[in-house]
Amino acid sequence: MWPVSPKPKEAVRIEIICLVVVAVCVFIMVVICIRRGNQKEHNIKVAINSISTSPFPPPSVDIQRDDCVICLAKIVTGEHVKIAQPCGHLFHAVCIDRWLLTEFRCLNMLSCPTCRRALVLKKQVVAT
């Protein structure tokens, strides 16, 4: 094996500076990604909360089913429900909120659990 000559001190300093610069850049990128994710999460929660909630049975709505297809439980008089627009399917408010948040996190979409039609929201999700 050939003897290896030690690197000059200037080369070592330059390598250390480069490593520090790369580490700082990676840190900045991670912080930016986390902030974007937090903003996106906030935007989707605002959009989901824009779906109006009303006690069951909602006034002037033709109800085809009185069960929630997400939790499979019967919707009881007085429970808070949300109606998907434009299809008109009915769900427990808590169930549909949880469903939509999970669906958006995983699939980046918001659709009715019953018919899979895209939902119309009062407040649109703002892309970040």
Buried (B, 14 or more C-beta within 10 A) or exposed (E): EEEEEEEEEEEEEEEEEEEEEEEEEEEEEEEEEEEEEEEBEEBBBBBBBEBEBBEBBBEEEEEEEEEBBBBEEEBEEEBEBBBBBEBBBBBBBBBBBBBBBEBBEEEEEBBBBBEEEEBEBEEEBEEE
